[in-house]
Amino acid sequence: MLIYSFSHILIFRRKMKKVLIVDDEVDMALALKEALKRCDFDPVVYHNPEEVLESCNLMDFSLVITDMKMPKMNGIEFLQEIRKRHIFVPVVVITGFGTVENAVDAMKLGATDYIMKPFSFESLRQVVDRILPSENTDVVAESSSMKYLLSVAKEISKSDITVLLSGESGTGKEIIARFIHKNSLRADKPFIAINCAAISENLLESELFGHEKGAFTGAVDRRMGKFELASNGTLLLDEISEMAYPLQAKLLRAIQEREIDRIGGRLPIPVDVRVITTTNCDLFAEVKKGRFREDLYYRLNVFPLNLQPLRSRRDDIIPLAEFFLKKLSAKMNKQFSLSDELRAYLFNADWEGNARELENFIYRTAVISRAEVLVPPSGEPGTQDAQEKHVESPSAGISQTGVPEKAETLVGGKTGTIKDMERELIIETLRKTRGNRTKAAELLGKTVRTVRNKIKEYTIRDEEYMGE
């Protein structure tokens, strides 16, 4: 289920940054705008690239997000015009009509990143956070294990020691990396993050080390890679285990020799960066399987830090839930609170998706609740038997968790099948958005088309959510 998310364990207060959205589809532009507002950005929408070039000072924006397919000027042409004017604001291209080659072309022409439609809000948030990282660190952590880890992280921050962060997805590895950077002597220098799993091998090499003009077809300008952009700062290599084996040798040389070679370059370029890596798998096991270089493993694993899952540090669960609920209350203009039953339920649940799953659960529970004091959705409150089992409707899949396989009380005290629950959830969401299908789709984490199809499938009438 796709709902707005702030991050894992550490929560940041972000200084408002302006983001330009260029998309001729009104619904998509609106959804992007609302999504970015929820992440504390200041989004500005245009539906026409030509108008942007004529009336906007692009230097006022921290980021540009543009659709690929637009009537008069497409995303590639718009990107070219931006670069011709020697404006180097980061540009993210959204494409759903072309092939991967379109995205590759965009990257070669200087795009910072790309997103393929359909995409989740979580993937959008991750892309934006990599480009415009949070700046201030306010930690939500009450468990002794997490407090100890933070104390160690703060201690090693003052050195340039290479850190390998491991742990399950959603435990906050990237946020700990930012914490280390913020407490380091490099704090006033760049923090650059790149997800090794999200970019193909050929593109990743260019992203890391940059390229010279004419190095390959489409390389119309020299482009600095992430190593150079992170100069004197910190470079985070997220999901390092997913890096292609041949590229690992070049990374090893860059770390050992403190110099990189741009693609098509003639001379090595010295770099001074602190490298932090993350993995959600057993990296040494990957070495034994021949999928990860042993020499690179020992170069990265100088100071390992392992983040425990949320189920192993239950003292963090309720403070996190209250934080998420406070943010949600402000967004929905309500005063939500946790009932004692729900507190027990949350404390005893396993949260296999960790803090991200907890936040999504809190959001769903608030959306379907008709009262401001939230209660458990089903089952015996406070018992392990009540833990959600990640059941997803095979026909629709709107509810990722919290929908039981058999009839249980879930929404408004009603019982029924999975489809009954899904129908009721759609109605409740439409009611809260006053029939706005675009906003409802965003809250449900689905496209407007999917919601429209579900309304038709379940024969949901306007009067069911709009009132008499």
Secondary structure as UniProt FT lines:
FT   STRAND          10..11
FT   STRAND          18..22
FT   HELIX           26..38
FT   TURN            39..40
FT   STRAND          42..46
FT   HELIX           49..55
FT   HELIX           58..60
FT   STRAND          63..67
FT   HELIX           75..84
FT   TURN            85..86
FT   STRAND          91..95
FT   HELIX           100..108
FT   TURN            109..110
FT   STRAND          113..116
FT   HELIX           121..131
FT   STRAND          138..139
FT   HELIX           144..157
FT   STRAND          163..167
FT   TURN            169..170
FT   HELIX           173..182
FT   TURN            185..188
FT   STRAND          191..195
FT   TURN            196..197
FT   HELIX           201..209
FT   TURN            213..214
FT   TURN            217..218
FT   HELIX           226..229
FT   TURN            230..232
FT   STRAND          234..238
FT   HELIX           240..242
FT   HELIX           245..257
FT   STRAND          259..260
FT   STRAND          269..270
FT   STRAND          274..279
FT   HELIX           283..288
FT   TURN            289..290
FT   HELIX           294..300
FT   TURN            301..302
FT   STRAND          303..307
FT   HELIX           310..312
FT   HELIX           314..316
FT   HELIX           317..332
FT   STRAND          337..338
FT   HELIX           340..348
FT   TURN            352..353
FT   HELIX           354..368
FT   STRAND          373..374
FT   TURN            381..382
FT   HELIX           384..386
FT   TURN            412..413
FT   HELIX           418..432
FT   TURN            433..435
FT   HELIX           437..444
FT   HELIX           448..457
FT   TURN            458..459
FT   HELIX           463..466
//
